[in-house]
Amino acid sequence: MASECVYTMEDVLEKIVKIGTKVEEIEKRLSAIEAQQTGNCPVVKTPKVAFRTQLSSNLGPVSSGSTIKFDQVDLNLGNAYNDGVFTAPYNGTYIFSMVLGNPAGKPGAFFMKKDGVGIMYAIAGHTTGWNIGGVTTVAELVIGDRVWVEGEGHVSGAYPTARYHTGFSGILVNAY
């Protein structure tokens, strides 16, 4: 007795459709791999948002909770820094940095705030000679979140020989 293989036309068509679907999946995967190797992947660009500010004069003693308005704005890409406050133009991850330089015997402190809540602080002027306290941090912001620096105690600006040592800066590193 001979072994018979019997396929109906429906069985054959079903197998052809399955093979066709698998071929399409393989072609899509291959196209994606080729795009990565040739550099044709879509490029996602983070918008240019960055600022760098400095304090050009000594403020002297400031009362607790006073917003520091850094008047020397060297960089303001995206125009998000205004009158002492940075306002997030995009949802994303940002890096902020602040530094306070004070002479000995004139202690002061900086408090970085995000929508009124403290996220970092730095102190200076508590030891002999000039000293500088600074901090850098990462923050996740949504559009409209505000970040600023408040001072307390003595806040110095420029050194008499045109050297700045008190500043606030930030940059958007990843928008989403």
N, C-alpha and C positions, 0 to 999 in steps of 0.2 A: 504494500500500500504506500503510495507516494504521498509525501507531506505537501499539503496545499497551503499557500498563503493567499488569503483572499482579502483584498482591501476594496472597500466601496469607494466610489468617487467622492463621497462626502468626507470619508476618512482622509483621503489624499488631499483634498482642498483644505481641510482643517490643519493638517501638518504644514502645508505650504504657507498658510496665514501665520502660524506660529513661527516658522522660520523667518518670514518677512519681518515680523515684529522684532525678533531678536537681532536681525541685521540692522534695522533702524536704530536700535539701542546702541549697538556697537559703533555705528557710524557717528552718533552723537558724542559718545565718549572719546572717540578718536579725534573728532574735530576740536573738542575741548582741550585735549592733550596737545594737539598741534598749535592751538592758539597760545597756550602757555609757553611753549618752546619758542615761538616766533615773536613773542612779546605783543601779540595783538589782543591781549586780555583788556577788558574795559578798565580804565584807570579812574579811580575815585580820588578826587582831589579835595583835600581839606581846605576850606576857605581861609584866606589870609586874615587872621585876627591876632594882633600882638600890640602891646604897648610897653613903653619904658619911660618912667618919670623920675625926676629928682627934685629935691627941695633946694632952692637956690639961696635961701636966707635962713637965719636962725629964727625959730619961733619962740624960743625961750620956754618959760613954763606954760603948759597947757593943762586945762582941767580935764579930768577923766571923762571919756566919751566924746571928746572933740574929734571930728573928722579932719584928717590931715589932707589938705589940698596941695598936692605936689604941683608946683607951678612951672617947672622946667619939663616940658613934654618933648622928648627927643624922637619918639616913635609912637604912632597911633594908627596902625593899619586896621581898617574896618571902622574907625572912629567910635570905638566902644568905650573909651575912657573919656569922661567929661566931668570937670569940676570936682575931682577927688573920688569919683565913683566909676567903677567898671560895670557895665551892664551887658550881660551875655547876649550876643546876637544870634547864637546857634545853640542847640542842644549839643553837649559834648563834654570831653575831658579837657581840662585846662590846667596849666601849671602857673602858679603865682609865687612871687618872691618879694620879700621886703627886707630892708636893712635900715638900721638906725645907728648913727655914729654920734657919740657924746663924749665930752671931756670928763676927766675924773671929778668926782664931787658933784656932778650934775646928772643924777640918775633919771632915766626916762624909760618908757616902755611903749611898744607898739602892739596893737591887737588887730589882727586881720579878721574881718567879719564877712559872713555870707548871709545876706538878708537878715542882719541883726544878730546872728548867732556867731560866737567866736569860733574860729577854726585853727588859729595859730597865734603865737605871741613871740616877741623878742624884747630883750632888755639891753641897755648900754649905760655907761657912765658910773658903774658901781665899783670900779677898781681904779688903780693908779694909771695916769696917762690917758690918752685917747683910747677908747675901745669901741668896737663895733659889734652889734648883735644883729644877726640876720637869720632868716629861715626861708625855705622853699617848700612848697606843698603842692599836692595834686587835689583838684576838686572836680566833682561832676556837677555841671550846671545845666539848667534848662533855660530856654529863651526867656529873658526878662529878669533872671536872677541877678542880684547886685552884689559886688564885692568891693570893700573899701578898707582903709586903715584908720584906726582911731589911736590917738596918742594919750599919754598920761605922764606928767612930770615934765622934765626938760626935753625939748626936741631941737636938735641942731641941724643946720642945713649945710651951706658951703663953708669950707675952710677958707681963710683969708687969701690963700694963693690959688683960688679958683678950682679947688678940688671938691667934688661932691662926694658925700658919704652917706646920704640918707635918701632912699628911693623905694619905688614900688613898681613892679613890672608883672606882665602876664602874657600868656600865649595859648591859643587854641591848638591842641595837638591831635585831636580826633573829633570830627563832627559826625553826628548820627541822627 
